[in-house]
Amino acid sequence: MRDLTRVSNSHSDSKVIDACSLFGMMDTSGGRFSGADLITAIGSMHDRGNGLGGGFSAYGIYPDFADDYAFHIMFLSQQAKAETECFLESFFNLKHKEEVPTRDQQGITNPPIVWRYFASVSPEKCGKFIEEDYVVDRVMYINTCINDAFVFSSGKNMGVFKGVGYPEDIGRFFRLEEYEGYLWTTHGRFPTNTKGWWGGAHPFCLLDWTVVHNGEISSYGINKRFLEQYGYKCTMETDTEVVAYAVDLLMRKHGLSVEMAAKVLAAPLWNQIARLPEHERKIMTTLRQIYGGLLLNGPFTIIVAHTGEMIGMTDRIRLRPMVVGEYRSKLFISSEESAIRLIQPELDKVWLPVGGEPVVGSLQNPIKVQKEATAC
């Protein structure tokens, strides 16, 4: 019998714009679990991708280096590796370095050299920079000035693992069942307007912010120009990159809440703003005036994660699917409900969120577990 699990795009469509698969899972109590369930869940949505990109982000996986930046870097040559290591030793206090463990995996061919480096930053090296801005500046330098080197993960006590291939194969390639974290996201890619390459797979990461995305950002050009005013350099050749940098700018640098950032990215229509109470109308108008260049046009579903928090949202009219589930202290966000129920058949709650409204899971506000009734 034909192996239908390996068939993708059976109708030979040249462009499938509603594809890509997303999945996120977080234990809001802080309990850690392996990546095995994520591999299973994203693998069940195999037909949403075409094998040109898959990846995972995981939080809480490096407890022995929890206070150090974990740089995951891919190299295309030993010369690039040597030059990058010299750069890191000059600008950081390098604690430990090693090749990221992998295994031979069918479907994964010609991988780059992938190493990880754990490093801290001393105040005297930061100079005029805030520490996080210092790290961002150095990451941008490596990605734009050192040939054949690419930093694809740069947060503390977290890591991104990604490449060209189906996501379930990428997960096995990086041996993610051997890691444990309290928050995981994963993505299966079906590129629409950009090529498939190892750096272009999702998640996209800057510091501890990661983004996975299903959709098409038609406002990429203006979003990119707006972000470049603040020193961000878009080097990954895909529209999703601007979402990661926009979240970093809005929430880390400018201090906006999740709810306010959502109103920037998926802003209400002007005629909706006009009908709001005066106080809300002034706030929404101000956000549109200041951050108009960060409005995301086009259909999208995104899962944003950073230390202690997972956020899911869609465009304001839900042109891409997103379903949310809860079981005890765990929060699930997925493109398909079936992927959630495959690893957690019983759910306490499942729903389709309102377009443009964020769903947030947080260690600071864990899901309250309902006590089970006891028999008399």
C-alpha positions in Angstrom: 0.0 0.0 0.0 1.2 3.5 -0.7 2.7 5.3 2.3 0.3 8.3 2.5 2.2 9.7 5.5 5.0 10.9 3.2 2.8 12.5 0.6 2.7 16.3 0.5 0.8 18.6 -1.8 -0.9 15.7 -3.6 -2.8 18.0 -5.9 0.5 19.5 -7.2 -0.5 23.1 -6.3 2.3 25.5 -7.1 1.4 27.7 -4.1 -0.6 26.7 -1.0 -1.0 29.9 0.9 -3.1 28.4 3.8 -0.5 25.8 4.7 2.2 25.8 7.4 1.5 24.1 10.8 2.0 25.6 14.3 1.9 24.0 17.7 2.7 25.4 21.1 2.6 23.7 24.5 3.3 25.2 27.9 3.0 24.0 31.5 2.1 27.2 33.3 3.1 25.6 36.6 6.7 25.4 35.3 6.8 21.6 35.0 9.3 20.4 32.4 8.6 17.8 29.7 10.5 16.4 26.8 10.1 17.4 23.1 8.7 14.0 22.2 5.1 15.1 22.3 5.8 18.1 20.2 7.4 15.9 17.5 4.3 13.7 17.6 1.9 16.7 17.4 3.6 18.5 14.6 4.1 15.3 12.7 0.3 14.8 12.6 0.1 17.9 10.5 2.7 16.7 8.0 0.6 17.5 4.9 0.6 21.2 5.8 4.3 21.5 5.0 6.4 20.5 2.0 9.7 19.6 3.7 11.4 23.0 3.1 11.5 24.0 6.8 10.8 22.8 10.3 11.9 23.9 13.7 11.3 24.0 17.5 11.9 26.5 20.4 12.3 25.2 23.9 12.5 27.1 27.2 14.1 25.9 30.5 16.4 23.4 28.7 19.8 24.7 30.0 19.5 24.8 33.8 23.2 24.4 34.2 23.8 27.6 32.2 20.6 29.4 33.1 22.2 32.8 33.6 24.2 32.7 30.4 23.3 33.5 26.8 23.0 30.4 24.7 24.1 31.2 21.2 23.1 28.5 18.6 25.1 29.2 15.4 25.2 27.5 12.1 28.3 27.7 9.9 29.0 26.8 6.2 32.7 26.6 6.7 35.4 26.1 9.3 36.8 29.5 8.5 33.5 31.1 9.5 33.5 29.1 12.7 37.0 30.2 13.6 36.2 33.9 12.8 33.0 33.8 14.8 34.7 32.1 17.8 37.3 34.8 17.8 34.6 37.5 17.7 32.7 35.9 20.6 35.8 35.6 22.8 36.5 39.3 22.2 33.1 40.6 23.1 31.8 38.0 25.6 32.9 35.9 28.5 32.8 32.5 26.9 31.9 29.8 29.5 31.4 26.6 27.3 31.1 25.6 23.7 30.2 22.3 22.0 28.7 20.9 18.8 24.9 20.6 19.1 24.2 16.8 19.3 22.5 15.3 16.2 21.8 11.9 14.7 21.6 10.7 11.1 18.0 11.2 10.0 16.3 10.2 6.8 15.1 13.4 5.0 17.8 15.6 6.5 20.6 16.2 4.0 23.6 18.5 3.8 23.2 20.1 7.3 25.5 23.0 8.2 27.9 22.9 11.1 25.9 23.7 14.2 27.5 24.6 17.5 26.3 26.2 20.7 28.1 28.7 22.9 27.3 29.7 26.5 28.5 33.2 27.4 28.0 36.1 29.7 28.5 39.9 29.3 30.6 42.0 31.7 29.4 45.6 32.4 32.7 47.0 31.2 32.2 45.4 27.8 28.7 46.8 27.4 29.9 50.3 27.7 27.0 52.7 26.8 24.7 49.8 25.8 22.0 48.1 27.9 23.1 44.5 28.1 20.4 43.1 25.9 20.9 45.8 23.3 24.6 44.9 23.4 23.8 41.3 22.6 21.4 42.2 19.8 24.1 44.5 18.2 26.7 41.7 18.3 24.2 39.1 16.9 23.3 41.5 14.1 27.0 42.0 13.4 27.7 38.2 13.0 24.7 37.8 10.8 25.6 40.6 8.4 29.4 40.9 8.5 30.8 37.4 9.0 30.4 35.3 5.9 28.9 31.8 6.2 27.9 32.3 9.9 24.4 32.7 11.2 23.2 33.1 14.8 19.7 31.6 15.0 19.2 31.5 18.8 20.5 33.9 21.4 18.4 33.8 24.6 19.1 32.6 28.1 18.1 29.1 29.2 16.4 28.4 25.9 17.2 27.3 22.4 16.0 27.1 18.8 16.5 24.0 16.7 15.6 24.3 13.0 16.5 23.4 9.5 15.4 22.3 6.0 13.2 19.2 6.3 9.8 18.2 7.8 9.6 19.3 11.4 9.3 15.8 12.8 12.5 14.9 11.0 14.2 18.0 12.3 13.1 17.1 15.9 14.6 13.6 15.6 17.7 15.0 13.9 18.4 17.3 16.9 17.4 14.5 19.4 14.8 16.8 21.1 13.3 13.9 23.0 16.4 14.2 25.2 15.7 17.8 26.2 13.2 19.0 28.9 11.5 22.4 29.0 8.4 24.0 30.4 7.5 25.7 27.1 7.9 24.4 23.5 6.7 25.8 20.1 7.2 24.1 16.7 6.5 24.9 13.1 6.2 23.0 9.8 6.9 25.3 6.8 5.4 25.7 3.4 7.3 28.6 1.9 5.2 30.9 -0.3 7.4 33.8 -1.5 10.8 32.9 -0.2 13.3 30.1 -0.6 13.7 27.2 1.8 17.1 27.4 3.7 18.3 26.5 7.1 18.2 30.0 8.5 14.8 30.7 7.0 13.0 28.0 8.9 10.9 28.9 11.9 11.1 29.7 14.8 12.8 33.1 14.4 14.6 34.2 17.5 16.1 37.4 19.0 17.3 37.2 22.6 14.7 34.9 24.2 11.9 36.0 21.9 10.7 33.4 19.3 8.0 33.5 16.7 6.4 30.9 14.5 4.0 32.0 11.8 1.4 30.8 9.4 0.4 33.3 6.7 1.7 35.9 4.4 2.8 39.4 5.6 2.1 41.6 2.6 3.3 44.7 4.6 6.9 43.2 4.9 8.5 46.2 3.1 7.1 48.9 5.3 7.5 46.8 8.4 11.2 46.2 7.5 11.9 49.9 6.9 10.2 50.9 10.2 12.4 48.4 12.1 15.6 49.4 10.4 15.1 52.9 12.0 15.7 51.2 15.3 18.9 49.3 14.3 17.3 45.9 13.3 18.8 44.3 10.2 16.6 41.8 8.3 18.9 39.1 7.0 16.7 35.9 6.9 14.9 36.6 3.6 11.4 35.9 4.9 8.5 38.0 6.0 8.2 36.3 9.5 11.5 37.9 10.6 9.9 41.3 11.0 7.3 39.9 13.5 10.1 38.7 15.8 11.8 42.1 15.7 8.5 44.0 16.1 7.7 42.0 19.2 11.2 42.7 20.7 10.8 46.5 19.9 7.3 46.8 21.3 7.4 44.7 24.4 11.1 44.7 25.5 12.3 48.1 24.4 9.2 50.1 24.5 7.5 48.3 27.4 4.1 47.7 25.8 1.8 45.1 27.3 0.8 42.0 25.4 -2.6 43.5 24.8 -1.2 46.8 23.5 1.3 45.1 21.3 -1.6 43.0 19.8 -3.4 46.2 19.0 -0.4 47.4 17.0 0.2 44.2 15.0 -3.5 43.5 14.4 -4.9 47.0 14.7 -8.7 47.7 14.7 -10.1 49.4 11.6 -10.4 53.2 11.7 -14.2 53.0 11.6 -14.1 50.7 14.6 -11.8 53.1 16.4 -14.2 55.9 15.7 -16.9 54.1 17.6 -14.8 53.5 20.8 -15.3 55.4 24.0 -13.2 58.6 24.0 -10.4 57.2 26.3 -9.9 54.0 24.3 -10.2 55.9 21.0 -7.3 58.2 22.0 -5.2 55.2 22.9 -5.9 53.3 19.7 -5.4 56.5 17.6 -2.1 57.1 19.2 -0.9 53.6 18.6 -1.9 53.8 15.0 -0.1 57.1 14.6 3.2 56.0 16.3 3.4 52.4 15.1 1.6 52.5 11.8 4.6 51.0 10.2 4.3 47.8 12.3 0.7 47.0 11.3 0.8 43.5 9.8 -1.3 43.3 6.6 -2.2 40.0 5.3 -3.5 36.7 6.9 -1.6 35.3 9.8 -1.5 33.2 12.9 1.5 33.6 15.2 2.8 32.0 18.4 5.2 34.3 20.2 7.2 32.9 23.2 9.7 34.3 25.6 10.9 33.4 29.1 7.9 32.5 31.2 5.2 33.3 28.6 3.5 32.0 25.4 1.2 34.2 23.3 -1.0 33.1 20.4 -3.0 35.4 18.1 -4.4 35.7 14.6 -5.2 38.5 12.2 -8.3 40.5 13.1 -10.6 38.5 10.8 -9.0 35.0 11.4 -7.9 34.2 7.9 -5.6 31.5 9.3 -6.6 28.8 11.8 -5.8 28.7 15.5 -7.4 26.5 18.2 -6.6 26.7 21.9 -6.9 24.0 24.6 -6.3 23.6 28.3 -5.7 20.6 30.4 -4.9 21.1 34.1 -1.9 23.5 34.1 -1.1 23.0 30.4 -1.9 25.4 27.6 -2.0 24.2 24.0 -2.1 26.4 20.8 -2.4 24.6 17.4 -3.3 25.0 13.8 -5.6 21.9 14.3 -7.5 20.5 17.3 -6.6 17.0 16.2 -2.9 17.6 16.9 -3.7 18.6 20.5 -6.0 15.6 21.1 -3.4 13.3 19.7 -1.1 13.9 22.7 -3.8 15.0 25.2 -7.2 13.3 24.3 -9.0 14.8 27.3 -9.2 18.6 27.6 -10.7 20.8 30.3 -11.4 23.5 27.7 -11.1 24.1 24.0 -12.0 27.2 22.0 -11.4 29.3 18.9 -10.1 32.7 19.9 -11.5 36.0 18.6 -9.4 37.4 15.8 -6.8 39.9 16.8 -7.1 39.1 20.5 -4.1 37.4 22.2 -4.2 34.2 24.2 -1.6 34.2 26.9 -0.1 31.5 29.0 2.2 32.7 31.8 4.3 31.3 34.7 3.2 34.5 36.5 -0.4 33.6 36.1 -0.7 29.8 35.9 -3.9 28.1 34.9 -5.9 27.2 37.9 -6.4 23.5 38.1 -9.9 22.4 39.1 -10.0 19.9 41.9 -11.5 16.6 41.1 -14.5 15.5 43.0 -13.9 12.7 45.4 -16.3 9.9 46.0 -18.0 9.7 49.4 
